[in-house]
Amino acid sequence: MKKILVVFLFLAGLSSKAQPVLKGGLGTFIQKNIVYPAFSLQNCIQGKINISFKVNLAGEVYTSKVSSGLGIDLDQEALRLIRLSSGQWQVPAQYDTTYVLIAPVNFTLSGGDCNLINATQKNKAIAAYKANEGLTDVITNFYRNKAQGNYNEADEGRIVALRQELGYDDAYLEKIIAQGQKKLKQKDKQGACEDFLFVKYMGSALADELLEKYCK
């Protein structure tokens, strides 16, 4: 069984006394709230993602972006975690809110077959993710248009074959739904609904009840 470890290091170029501090500690927050993304978990992809962000005097994250990452789903999870922390920062009264803070988040997996994955296999999986992004968009755009009644029925067979080729079967989509349900428990409705919509626009009805209940 794969075990998830997240090592967090906070750097801001400021003295520790001048830094904003997350209530309970950012490392603890990330360890508690991480939802290891399905593709990276399935392919044992690990790595460091740097998130740059700013906080205002109310402790809210008001700007954030991936400053360096792997170009895969780990990037978005690291970004989501920082955004999820918004409103929970304790900020010194005289703090300069124009400072850009950097959060390097190291995603690490242990156990299972992950110890057997080498750098070549990891890089191959990352390359496959990037290469397939455009094809994934072809599928989701087709089903978005279909939901609006604007599609060519003759194209659907090709889309279904492409979806199968990329591995978006029910087992994979169930993992995406499980991700979304974890995010709901964290009160991250936006993140959850994005996952449920992904399932819908893969031409699946598996998330329809969740979309109806939480995403209207």
HELIX and SHEET records of a PDB file:
HELIX    1   1 SER A   16  ALA A   18  5                                   3    
HELIX    2   2 LEU A   26  ASN A   33  1                                   8    
HELIX    3   3 ALA A   38  GLN A   42  1                                   5    
HELIX    4   4 ASP A   73  LEU A   84  1                                  12    
HELIX    5   5 CYS A  114  LEU A  116  5                                   3    
HELIX    6   6 ALA A  119  ALA A  147  1                                  29    
HELIX    7   7 GLU A  153  ASP A  155  5                                   3    
HELIX    8   8 GLU A  156  GLU A  165  1                                  10    
HELIX    9   9 ASP A  170  LYS A  185  1                                  16    
HELIX   10  10 LYS A  189  LYS A  200  1                                  12    
HELIX   11  11 ASP A  208  TYR A  214  1                                   7    
SHEET    1   A 4 LYS A   3  PHE A   8  0                                        
SHEET    2   A 4 LEU A 101  SER A 110 -1                                        
SHEET    3   A 4 GLY A  47  VAL A  55 -1                                        
SHEET    4   A 4 VAL A  61  SER A  68 -1                                        
SHEET    1   B 2 VAL A  21  LEU A  22  0                                        
SHEET    2   B 2 TRP A  89  GLN A  90 -1                                        
END                                                                             
